[in-house]
């Protein structure tokens, strides 16, 4: 049971390190993480009492 727990912790740590590495190295290989930015204008009518 202890070996299984150690393996699970090891896989979580390796997965986290891989995810962080992909976040840093990904843009060099064409992976774009920034969302597309668009300007939105909505008219607002203020009610005066």
CNS distance restraints for C-alpha pairs under 8 A (distance, minus, plus):
assign (resid   1 and name CA) (resid   5 and name CA) 6.36 0.50 0.50
assign (resid   2 and name CA) (resid   6 and name CA) 6.20 0.50 0.50
assign (resid   3 and name CA) (resid   7 and name CA) 6.11 0.50 0.50
assign (resid   4 and name CA) (resid   8 and name CA) 6.18 0.50 0.50
assign (resid   5 and name CA) (resid   9 and name CA) 6.26 0.50 0.50
assign (resid   6 and name CA) (resid  10 and name CA) 6.06 0.50 0.50
assign (resid   7 and name CA) (resid  11 and name CA) 6.14 0.50 0.50
assign (resid   8 and name CA) (resid  12 and name CA) 6.24 0.50 0.50
assign (resid   9 and name CA) (resid  13 and name CA) 6.22 0.50 0.50
assign (resid  10 and name CA) (resid  14 and name CA) 6.13 0.50 0.50
assign (resid  11 and name CA) (resid  15 and name CA) 5.94 0.50 0.50
assign (resid  12 and name CA) (resid  16 and name CA) 6.12 0.50 0.50
assign (resid  13 and name CA) (resid  17 and name CA) 6.21 0.50 0.50
assign (resid  14 and name CA) (resid  18 and name CA) 6.11 0.50 0.50
assign (resid  15 and name CA) (resid  19 and name CA) 6.11 0.50 0.50
assign (resid  16 and name CA) (resid  20 and name CA) 6.23 0.50 0.50
assign (resid  17 and name CA) (resid  21 and name CA) 6.11 0.50 0.50
assign (resid  18 and name CA) (resid  22 and name CA) 6.08 0.50 0.50
assign (resid  19 and name CA) (resid  23 and name CA) 6.23 0.50 0.50
assign (resid  20 and name CA) (resid  24 and name CA) 6.42 0.50 0.50
assign (resid  21 and name CA) (resid  25 and name CA) 5.96 0.50 0.50
assign (resid  21 and name CA) (resid  26 and name CA) 7.93 0.50 0.50
assign (resid  22 and name CA) (resid  26 and name CA) 5.07 0.50 0.50
assign (resid  23 and name CA) (resid  27 and name CA) 7.65 0.50 0.50
assign (resid  25 and name CA) (resid  29 and name CA) 7.17 0.50 0.50
assign (resid  26 and name CA) (resid  30 and name CA) 6.56 0.50 0.50
assign (resid  26 and name CA) (resid  31 and name CA) 5.08 0.50 0.50
assign (resid  26 and name CA) (resid  32 and name CA) 7.47 0.50 0.50
assign (resid  27 and name CA) (resid  31 and name CA) 4.83 0.50 0.50
assign (resid  27 and name CA) (resid  32 and name CA) 5.71 0.50 0.50
assign (resid  27 and name CA) (resid  33 and name CA) 7.65 0.50 0.50
